[in-house]
Amino acid sequence: MLWAYLLRHLVKSGDLSVIDAGGKRHSFGVAGQKPKSAIRLTDKSLHHKLFFNPEFHIGEAYMNDTLVIEEGSLDGFMTLIATNLAVWEKQPSALKKFADAFTPVLQRLQQYNPVGRAAKNVAPHYDISDKLYELFLDKEMIYSCAYYADPANGLDLAQQDKLRHLAAKLRLEPGMKVLDVGCGWGALAIYLAKETGAEVTGVTLSGEQQKWAAARAEKEGLQDKVRFILKDIREVEGTFDRIVSVGMLEHVGVGFYKQVFEKVRDLLGDKGVGLFHFIGSLDGPCTTNPWLRKYIFPGGYSPALSEIAPVLEKTRLFMTDIEVLRLHYAYTLRDWHDRFQQNRAKAAALYDERFCRMWEFYLKMAEMEFLYLGTGVYQVQFAKDLHTLPLTRDYMTDWERRRKAA
């Protein structure tokens, strides 16, 4: 089995057993050491597929039920692989240097998201049934990293804390005009309007999300304060006091950062402030996992800060605050996965068993990325004028604490 050669070099800790399609058991790592996992391959073609492209075929084989967890759980298997991969990636190798050399070229090919195609890329993920997302998201339907002031906090509380944390950084006043880019199901836009009196325009590329958000704003009597439109940010017109984006930058691609931030600059008033919250690589520029790119986020990419900062500098948007949220998304994904498992039968009724395996693999793989493989969340605040915001961060923490106490 070709894959065995790869696993002997990769798995140095934990106890992994692989039963190949012929019934032969192969052992890797340290016998009896946790995490411990055993998997069975039921398709002989995986013997070479997993050697030549393991990142893609592990996920696909799990979806197809040709990679079966025999002992332990999906969490245990993926923890074992991720922890060993984290150690392996720190070791210098000719293969890694070769891959790094081709990263810029592959990025441009994989992340081609011009106006029009960007909407087509998000449709397979965001325009599937809202009923699926209701099975595992919080009550506000927030599909982005929560903010865990305490890791033991529940998902609903952590998402409310995230909304408050973002609002504190925007320093809003009643009547200010806010653009929420990639507004999802509208939770942030509605929160900002209710808590600060701002007038918020949410833009999204998802027709399903736009309809949901608009109906919600009307139900809460906020249709005069909040509106949601189906549009690419590059097509938006007007002037705004604040521009906020949560989870949109991951769908832009390195070739379009300049275009997007130039548009943001043009949309902001002279005293305008922006805040972008996005998943990012803590290890520098990379490429998107091929399985994730095909089945979950076509055209998606989580940038390194080193890919964003130069663009902001060249567009004359001054970075005024940067926060790195470590592990918060891992806790979010943990809670999403647990909720999905509780409602798995309902998800299977909506789709099928293969879809459920795809979704649980996605949630668990993403959790591993944030726990072990150098992925985090950035909140980058920027302004057109260096004199717009107070000199210290006290205004953020003071506002946040007052609202939380209230």
C-alpha positions in Angstrom: 0.0 0.0 0.0 1.6 3.2 -1.2 -0.1 5.3 1.5 1.7 3.3 4.1 5.0 4.8 3.0 3.6 8.3 3.5 2.1 7.5 6.9 5.4 6.0 8.2 7.1 9.4 7.7 4.1 11.4 9.0 2.7 9.6 12.0 5.2 9.8 14.9 2.8 10.1 17.8 -0.6 8.6 18.6 -1.6 5.1 17.5 -3.1 4.7 14.0 -4.1 1.4 12.4 -5.1 1.2 8.7 -6.9 -1.9 7.4 -6.4 -1.9 3.6 -8.9 -3.1 1.0 -7.3 -6.5 1.1 -7.9 -6.9 4.9 -4.2 -6.3 5.9 -3.6 -4.2 9.0 -0.9 -1.6 9.0 0.2 0.1 12.2 1.8 3.6 12.6 3.0 5.8 15.5 3.3 4.5 19.0 1.2 1.5 20.1 -1.2 2.4 22.9 -0.5 6.1 22.8 -3.5 8.5 22.5 -5.1 9.6 20.3 -5.8 6.1 19.0 -7.7 5.4 15.8 -8.3 2.6 13.3 -9.7 3.1 9.9 -10.7 0.7 7.1 -10.3 1.3 3.4 -13.0 -0.5 1.3 -11.8 0.7 -2.2 -8.5 -0.6 -3.5 -8.0 2.5 -5.6 -7.5 4.5 -2.4 -4.1 2.7 -1.9 -2.5 5.0 -4.5 -5.0 7.9 -4.4 -4.2 8.6 -0.8 -0.5 8.7 -1.6 -0.7 11.1 -4.5 -3.4 13.5 -3.1 -4.2 12.7 0.5 -5.7 16.2 1.3 -8.4 15.6 -1.3 -9.1 11.9 -1.1 -9.3 11.5 2.6 -12.3 13.8 2.7 -13.9 12.3 -0.4 -13.4 8.7 0.8 -15.0 9.6 4.1 -18.0 11.1 2.2 -18.3 8.0 0.0 -18.0 5.7 3.0 -15.0 4.0 1.5 -12.9 5.3 4.4 -14.6 3.9 7.5 -13.8 4.7 11.2 -13.4 1.2 12.7 -12.2 2.3 16.2 -12.5 5.6 17.8 -14.2 8.6 16.3 -13.8 11.0 13.4 -12.5 13.6 15.9 -9.9 11.2 17.2 -8.7 10.2 13.7 -8.5 13.8 12.5 -6.8 15.0 15.7 -4.2 12.3 15.2 -3.5 13.4 11.6 -3.6 17.1 12.4 -1.2 17.0 15.4 1.3 14.9 13.4 0.9 17.2 10.3 1.6 20.2 12.5 4.9 18.8 13.5 5.8 17.6 10.0 5.0 21.0 8.5 7.6 22.7 10.7 10.3 20.4 9.3 12.3 21.9 6.4 11.9 19.7 3.2 12.6 20.0 -0.5 8.9 19.1 -1.2 7.7 22.0 1.0 10.1 24.5 -0.7 8.9 23.3 -4.1 5.2 23.7 -3.1 5.9 27.2 -1.6 7.5 28.3 -4.9 4.2 27.5 -6.8 1.9 29.0 -4.2 1.5 32.5 -5.9 0.6 30.9 -9.3 -1.9 28.4 -7.8 -3.5 31.2 -5.7 -4.4 33.2 -8.9 -5.8 30.1 -10.6 -7.8 28.8 -7.6 -9.2 32.2 -6.5 -10.5 33.8 -9.7 -13.5 35.7 -8.3 -14.5 38.6 -10.7 -18.0 40.2 -10.4 -20.5 37.6 -11.5 -18.4 34.5 -10.9 -18.1 35.4 -7.2 -21.9 35.0 -6.9 -21.7 31.6 -8.6 -19.0 30.5 -6.3 -20.9 31.2 -3.1 -24.2 29.8 -4.3 -23.4 26.0 -3.7 -22.7 26.8 0.0 -24.9 29.7 1.0 -28.0 29.1 -1.2 -28.7 25.6 0.1 -31.6 25.3 2.4 -31.8 27.6 5.4 -33.3 24.6 7.2 -29.8 23.0 7.2 -28.2 26.0 8.9 -31.0 26.2 11.5 -29.9 22.7 12.6 -26.5 23.8 13.9 -26.2 27.7 14.1 -27.2 29.8 17.0 -30.7 31.4 17.3 -29.5 34.5 15.4 -28.3 32.4 12.5 -24.7 33.8 12.6 -22.4 31.8 10.3 -19.0 33.1 11.4 -16.6 32.8 14.3 -18.1 33.5 17.8 -16.3 35.3 20.6 -15.7 33.1 23.6 -14.9 35.3 26.6 -14.9 31.9 28.4 -14.4 28.7 26.4 -17.3 27.2 28.5 -19.7 29.8 27.2 -22.5 28.4 25.0 -22.8 29.3 21.3 -25.7 31.7 21.7 -23.9 33.7 24.3 -20.6 33.7 22.4 -22.3 35.0 19.2 -24.0 37.8 21.1 -20.6 38.7 22.6 -19.2 38.8 19.1 -21.8 41.2 17.9 -21.1 43.5 20.8 -17.3 43.2 20.3 -17.6 44.3 16.7 -20.0 47.1 17.4 -17.6 48.5 20.1 -14.8 48.8 17.5 -17.0 50.8 15.1 -17.7 53.7 17.5 -21.1 54.3 16.0 -23.5 57.2 16.6 -27.2 57.5 15.8 -27.9 58.2 12.2 -24.5 57.1 10.9 -24.7 55.2 7.6 -23.2 51.7 7.8 -22.4 49.2 5.0 -22.4 45.6 6.1 -20.6 43.6 3.4 -21.4 39.9 3.2 -24.2 40.4 5.7 -25.3 36.8 6.0 -28.8 36.4 7.6 -28.6 39.9 8.9 -27.8 39.5 12.6 -25.1 42.1 12.7 -26.9 44.7 10.7 -30.0 44.4 12.8 -28.0 44.5 16.0 -26.2 47.7 15.0 -29.4 49.4 14.1 -31.1 48.4 17.3 -28.2 49.1 19.6 -26.8 52.3 18.1 -29.4 53.9 16.0 -27.3 53.6 12.8 -28.8 53.1 9.4 -27.5 49.9 7.9 -27.3 48.6 4.4 -26.4 44.9 4.2 -25.1 43.4 0.9 -24.9 39.8 0.1 -24.4 37.5 -2.9 -26.8 34.9 -1.6 -30.4 35.3 -2.7 -31.6 32.9 0.2 -29.8 35.0 2.8 -31.1 38.3 1.4 -34.7 37.1 1.5 -34.3 35.8 5.1 -32.6 39.0 6.3 -35.2 41.3 4.8 -38.1 39.4 6.3 -36.4 39.4 9.7 -35.9 43.2 9.6 -39.6 43.7 8.7 -40.7 41.4 11.4 -38.7 43.5 14.0 -40.1 46.8 12.6 -36.6 47.9 11.4 -37.3 48.1 7.6 -36.8 51.9 7.8 -33.4 51.4 9.5 -32.0 48.3 7.8 -32.2 47.2 4.2 -30.6 44.2 2.5 -29.6 44.1 -1.2 -28.3 41.4 -3.5 -25.2 42.9 -4.9 -21.4 42.6 -5.1 -19.6 45.2 -3.1 -17.8 46.3 -6.3 -21.2 47.4 -7.6 -22.3 49.4 -4.6 -22.7 53.2 -4.8 -22.9 55.9 -2.1 -21.0 57.2 0.9 -20.9 55.5 4.3 -19.5 56.5 7.7 -18.6 52.9 8.5 -18.0 49.7 6.5 -17.9 46.4 8.3 -17.4 42.9 6.9 -17.5 39.6 8.6 -16.5 36.5 6.7 -16.5 38.1 3.2 -12.8 38.5 2.5 -12.3 34.8 2.3 -14.4 34.8 -0.9 -12.4 37.5 -2.7 -9.1 35.9 -3.7 -5.6 37.5 -3.7 -6.1 38.9 -7.3 -9.0 41.1 -6.2 -8.0 42.5 -2.8 -6.8 45.7 -4.4 -10.0 46.2 -6.3 -12.1 45.5 -3.2 -10.2 47.8 -0.9 -10.1 50.6 -3.5 -13.9 50.3 -3.6 -14.1 50.4 0.2 -11.9 53.6 0.2 -14.2 55.3 -2.3 -17.3 54.3 -0.4 -16.0 55.6 2.9 -16.6 59.3 3.9 -13.6 61.4 4.9 -13.9 60.4 8.5 -14.9 56.9 7.7 -13.8 53.8 9.6 -13.8 50.2 8.3 -13.6 46.9 10.2 -12.9 43.5 8.4 -13.2 40.3 10.4 -11.8 37.3 8.4 -10.3 33.9 8.7 -6.5 34.1 8.0 -3.4 32.1 7.9 -1.0 32.6 10.8 1.8 30.9 8.9 2.0 33.1 5.8 0.5 32.8 2.3 -0.7 29.3 1.3 -3.3 27.6 -0.9 -6.8 26.2 -0.1 -7.3 22.6 0.7 -8.4 20.9 -2.5 -11.3 19.0 -0.9 -12.6 22.2 0.8 -12.3 24.1 -2.5 -14.3 21.5 -4.5 -17.1 20.6 -2.0 -17.5 23.5 0.4 -16.0 26.9 -0.7 -15.2 27.1 -4.5 -12.9 30.0 -5.0 -12.4 30.4 -1.3 -9.1 31.4 0.4 -8.1 32.5 3.9 -5.3 35.2 3.5 -2.3 35.8 5.5 -2.0 39.3 7.2 1.0 39.9 5.0 -1.2 39.7 1.9 -3.7 42.2 3.3 -1.5 44.8 4.9 0.3 45.9 1.7 -3.0 46.4 -0.1 -4.3 48.6 2.7 -1.1 50.6 2.6 -1.3 51.2 -1.1 -4.9 52.3 -1.0 -4.2 54.8 1.8 -6.4 53.1 4.3 -4.5 53.4 7.7 -4.6 50.3 9.9 -5.7 51.6 13.3 -6.2 48.3 15.3 -5.5 44.6 14.7 -6.8 41.8 16.9 -6.0 38.1 16.4 -8.7 35.8 17.7 -6.9 32.5 18.6 -8.9 29.3 19.0 -12.3 31.1 19.1 -13.3 29.5 15.8 -12.2 26.1 17.0 -14.7 26.5 19.9 -17.3 27.7 17.4 -16.8 24.7 15.1 -16.9 22.4 18.1 -20.3 23.7 19.1 -21.6 23.6 15.4 -20.4 20.0 15.1 -22.1 19.0 18.3 -25.4 20.7 17.3 -25.2 19.1 13.8 -24.8 15.6 15.3 -27.8 16.2 17.6 -29.8 17.0 14.5 -28.1 14.6 12.1 -31.3 12.6 11.3 -33.0 15.8 10.3 -30.1 16.7 8.0 -30.2 13.3 6.4 -33.9 13.8 5.7 -33.2 17.1 4.0 -30.4 15.7 1.9 -28.8 12.2 2.4 -26.2 10.3 4.3 -23.4 11.2 2.0 -24.2 14.9 2.5 -24.1 14.4 6.3 -20.7 12.8 6.1 -19.5 15.6 3.9 -20.8 18.2 6.4 -19.4 16.6 9.5 -16.0 16.1 7.9 -16.0 19.8 6.9 -16.8 21.0 10.4 -14.3 18.7 12.0 -11.5 19.4 9.5 -12.0 23.1 10.0 -11.8 22.7 13.8 -8.5 21.0 13.4 -7.1 23.8 11.2 -7.8 26.3 14.1 -6.6 24.0 16.8 -3.3 22.8 15.3 -2.6 24.0 11.8 -1.9 27.7 12.0 -5.3 29.2 11.1 -6.9 32.1 13.1 -9.2 35.0 12.8 -8.2 38.6 12.2 -10.1 41.7 13.1 -8.5 44.6 11.2 -9.8 48.2 11.8 -8.7 50.9 9.4 -9.6 54.6 8.7 -9.1 57.2 6.0 -7.9 59.8 8.5 -5.5 59.1 11.4 -7.3 61.7 13.6 -10.8 60.1 13.4 -10.5 57.6 16.3 -9.4 58.1 20.0 -5.7 57.5 20.8 -6.3 54.5 23.0 -8.5 51.4 22.8 -10.4 52.4 26.0 -13.4 53.5 23.9 -13.9 49.9 22.7 -13.7 48.2 26.1 -15.7 50.9 27.9 -18.6 50.7 25.4 -18.5 46.9 25.4 -18.6 46.6 29.2 -21.4 49.2 29.5 -23.6 47.3 27.0 -22.8 44.0 28.5 -23.7 45.2 32.0 -27.0 46.7 30.6 
